[in-house]
Amino acid sequence: MNNEIRVLVVDDSTLAREMISHGLNKDPDIVVVATAEDPYEARDLIITKKPDVLTLDVEMPKMNGVEFLKRFMPQYPLPVVMVSAYTEKGAEITLEALDSGAVDFVTKPKSGSTGVDRMINELKTKIKIASTANVSHWRKKKNIKRKFESSISNYNKENCIIAIGASTGGTEAVSNLLAEFPDDMPGIIIVQHMPGGFTKTYADRLNDLSNLNVKEAENGDIVEQGKAYVAKGGFQIKLKKINDKNIIVIEESEPQRLHNPSIDVLFNSLAEVVNKDSIGIILTGMGSDGAEGLLNMKRSGARTYAQDEESSVIYGMPKVAYEIGAANKRLHLNEIPDEIFKILNK
């Protein structure tokens, strides 16, 4: 079929290559056009086979997946889904891969056929999403912190909460945003669709790259100026007002919830307690999570924004939010910090 998604599987394990290829080829919308055991072989196959999507093992001999991405993405922008080990080291390398141009990742099963089936099904879904990703504008990440000539002094930072929601492509987008913020920003809460075991590592990376104090959110945290809180994977995060303090509440997720954490859950809680002093931002990602919650925030008087199509890796969530009228403005990612500064300095 002409509309099949052409996939190149790169993994140093023969067993893994066979397992992934066999599983993907069962899907009528996907065809594995080739496999490679190392990045050097993959480089040549990218040119000759012209795949639509690449699956790439994180840890390989000769050259790991991250190094390959850093060399390959500027020359041959291609949607890449990483296959990662569910370990602390695997999380660190995977997040570095996302910073280096990968669209998304799946984790290898720990053991058992059930885990293999889960991984293959997740990989199929993410390959289909990745095939629609905009990676043409990808460029090397600049780890340069912005120097600020003035602080944000004209706003009630205690009442202001900035809530950010993101999914596919969001790790880099959130990182770029936070790198632009000075250390006297109002408290920030971030929901990035990510499994448990990765969000703490992600928060630690953001802490190293930004001017803010960033941590994985814990139940009972008081949202404070100059700090950012990353929602914990596998749970839901809400904001409650207790004794005039903005308190983070971490809860078990309802079985029917598609996303854990969910952007809608956070945004809806802000709509109830923070009202006009809050700012909601919906970034790149597939689906509609966050759109309803952002609309409720807007109805409560909050300022709300959606990332535009040009700067989104996946223009799904922000598109839905803008189309239902949930966003006051639709902005390029690079325009969002200045828009926030205008609000905070009024």
Buried (B, 14 or more C-beta within 10 A) or exposed (E): EEEBBBBBBBBBBEEBBEBBBEBBEEBEEBBBBBBBBBBEBBBEBBEEBEBBBBBBBBBBEEBBBBBBBBBBBEEEBBBBBBBBBBBEEBBBBBBBBBBBBBBBBBBBBEEEEEBBEBBBEBBBBBBBBBBBBBBEEBEEBEEEEEEBEEEBEEBEBBBBBBBBBBBBBBBBBBBBBBBBBBBBBBBBBBBBBBBEBBBBBBBBBBBEBBBBEBBBBEEEBEBBBBBBBBBBBBBBBBBEEEEEEBBBBBEEBEEEEEBBBBBBBBBBBBBBBBBEBBBBBBBBBBBBBBBBBBBBBBEBEBBBBBBBBEBBBBBBBBBBBBEBEBBBEBBEBEBBBEBBBEBBEE
